[in-house]
Amino acid sequence: RAQDLHIIIGEPFAISASRHLPGRVGGWDTNLAEQLGRSRRGPVQVVSQAQMALWAHGIDHGIVVNIGQGQTIAIPVINGETIPELAQSSDLGSRDLTMSMVRHLSRRYRNVDSQHTTWCRDLKESHCYVVPPAPGTRKALVDRLA
């Protein structure tokens, strides 16, 4: 039955990155697991989205960068574990990059203005990509997890 299946929930980047900070408001994962645990029998596990992003590519180490609308967070993952003490964040996000593209293009081309914001955003997003894992790393991860 579905309620007996194992559930893995991705912990948001901002929570993973701030886990080590003093005065951090804790309990997000505990509260979530408790809420789900009351109504289901199967196990619930909260895992960092940074870890899950690397696992999706068959690797368990690297730096995962999450560029949000107004914030960028970089979290290192070593041997499958996030290292929140080394996480870095910036208040620059994708919105800032899009607006910068509009400004640069409008300086060069007189007909480009704020009406082209959607076009700049689409152009930016169509050229984002994930670097593929190095040859052999996927098999090494599968062997280690087996």
Backbone torsions as a table, in degrees:
resi	resn	phi	psi	omega
1	ARG	NA	151.9	-176.0
2	ALA	-60.4	-37.7	-177.6
3	GLN	-70.7	-11.0	177.5
4	ASP	-92.1	-9.7	-177.4
5	LEU	-74.2	152.4	177.1
6	HIS	-72.1	133.1	178.3
7	ILE	-113.2	131.7	172.9
8	ILE	-114.2	124.9	-178.0
9	ILE	-114.4	135.2	-179.9
10	GLY	-81.7	121.3	175.7
11	GLU	-73.9	128.4	-178.7
12	PRO	-56.9	149.1	-177.9
13	PHE	-56.2	-43.6	-176.5
14	ALA	-61.8	-35.3	179.0
15	ILE	-73.7	-42.1	177.2
16	SER	-60.2	-42.8	-176.4
17	ALA	-70.3	-27.0	-176.9
18	SER	-100.6	5.5	-175.8
19	ARG	-56.3	-33.6	-175.8
20	HIS	-88.0	-9.1	-173.4
21	LEU	-74.3	140.3	176.5
22	PRO	-67.5	145.2	-180.0
23	GLY	75.2	9.8	179.4
24	ARG	-62.4	138.1	175.8
25	VAL	-77.3	108.6	-175.8
26	GLY	-94.7	178.0	172.5
27	GLY	97.6	-0.6	179.8
28	TRP	-56.7	-52.5	-177.7
29	ASP	-68.6	-37.0	179.5
30	THR	-65.5	-47.4	179.9
31	ASN	-62.0	-42.2	180.0
32	LEU	-63.9	-47.3	-179.9
33	ALA	-62.7	-39.5	178.5
34	GLU	-64.9	-43.3	-179.5
35	GLN	-63.4	-44.0	179.1
36	LEU	-72.0	-35.4	-177.1
37	GLY	-66.0	-26.9	-179.7
38	ARG	-66.9	-31.2	-172.8
39	SER	-108.6	2.8	-178.0
40	ARG	-141.6	156.8	-178.1
41	ARG	-95.6	-29.5	-176.9
42	GLY	-70.0	159.8	-179.1
43	PRO	-70.4	149.8	177.5
44	VAL	-123.3	129.2	179.2
45	GLN	-130.2	131.5	177.7
46	VAL	-100.4	125.0	-177.5
47	VAL	-127.7	142.1	179.2
48	SER	-59.0	137.9	176.0
49	GLN	-61.8	-28.9	177.9
50	ALA	-62.8	-45.4	177.4
51	GLN	-61.2	-46.4	-176.9
52	MET	-63.6	-35.2	179.0
53	ALA	-62.8	-41.5	178.9
54	LEU	-72.0	-40.0	178.9
55	TRP	-59.0	-35.4	-179.8
56	ALA	-62.1	-22.4	178.3
57	HIS	-103.4	7.7	175.8
58	GLY	77.0	21.0	177.5
59	ILE	-127.8	161.6	-178.6
60	ASP	-127.2	18.0	176.7
61	HIS	-148.5	146.4	179.7
62	GLY	152.5	-175.8	176.6
63	ILE	-113.1	122.8	-179.7
64	VAL	-101.5	125.8	-179.6
65	VAL	-112.6	123.4	177.3
66	ASN	-109.6	114.0	178.9
67	ILE	-102.6	106.4	179.4
68	GLY	-92.9	-175.7	-178.7
69	GLN	-60.5	-42.1	-176.2
70	GLY	-128.7	8.9	-177.9
71	GLN	-152.9	146.6	175.2
72	THR	-121.0	132.4	-179.3
73	ILE	-127.7	131.8	175.8
74	ALA	-117.4	125.7	-178.3
75	ILE	-125.8	122.8	175.2
76	PRO	-78.7	143.9	176.4
77	VAL	-125.7	123.2	-179.5
78	ILE	-124.9	125.7	-177.7
79	ASN	51.1	39.4	175.5
80	GLY	81.6	3.6	-178.9
81	GLU	-118.3	134.2	175.9
82	THR	-72.9	149.3	177.7
83	ILE	-117.3	84.9	-173.7
84	PRO	-62.7	-26.5	179.5
85	GLU	-63.9	-23.7	-178.8
86	LEU	-100.1	0.2	-179.6
87	ALA	-65.8	145.8	178.8
88	GLN	-127.1	145.9	176.6
89	SER	-138.0	157.4	-179.7
90	SER	-140.6	147.9	177.5
91	ASP	-82.8	8.9	173.8
92	LEU	-92.3	134.9	-179.2
93	GLY	-136.7	-166.5	-176.0
94	SER	-65.2	-32.1	178.3
95	ARG	-61.1	-41.0	179.8
96	ASP	-65.0	-40.0	178.5
97	LEU	-64.9	-43.2	178.5
98	THR	-60.8	-46.7	-178.9
99	MET	-66.2	-34.0	176.0
100	SER	-64.7	-41.3	177.2
101	MET	-61.1	-43.0	179.7
102	VAL	-62.0	-45.3	-179.8
103	ARG	-61.2	-46.7	-178.6
104	HIS	-64.1	-43.4	179.5
105	LEU	-67.0	-36.8	-179.1
106	SER	-69.5	-27.3	175.3
107	ARG	-69.5	-34.5	-176.7
108	ARG	-87.3	-37.8	-176.8
109	TYR	-120.7	118.3	-175.4
110	ARG	-63.0	-26.4	-176.7
111	ASN	-83.9	-3.2	178.3
112	VAL	-91.7	127.6	177.0
113	ASP	-143.1	-165.9	-176.2
114	SER	-63.1	-15.7	176.5
115	GLN	-67.6	-16.4	-178.8
116	HIS	-93.8	11.0	-178.9
117	THR	-58.4	-45.6	-179.5
118	THR	-63.1	-40.6	179.0
119	TRP	-63.2	-43.0	178.3
120	CYS	-64.1	-42.1	178.4
121	ARG	-61.5	-45.9	-179.6
122	ASP	-63.2	-40.0	178.0
123	LEU	-62.5	-46.6	179.0
124	LYS	-59.8	-48.5	-176.2
125	GLU	-69.7	-26.8	179.8
126	SER	-75.6	-13.8	-179.0
127	HIS	-109.9	11.6	174.4
128	CYS	-84.4	145.3	179.1
129	TYR	-154.5	166.0	176.7
130	VAL	-106.8	131.7	178.1
131	VAL	-70.1	127.7	179.9
132	PRO	-68.7	154.0	179.7
133	PRO	-66.8	154.7	177.5
134	ALA	-66.1	151.4	180.0
135	PRO	-56.0	134.7	176.5
136	GLY	89.6	-16.0	-177.5
137	THR	-71.8	-33.1	179.2
138	ARG	-63.5	-44.3	-179.8
139	LYS	-65.7	-39.1	179.9
140	ALA	-62.6	-40.5	178.2
141	LEU	-66.1	-44.7	179.5
142	VAL	-60.9	-42.3	178.2
143	ASP	-63.8	-40.4	-179.2
144	ARG	-68.9	-35.6	-179.0
145	LEU	-78.8	-17.5	-177.5
146	ALA	-73.3	NA	NA
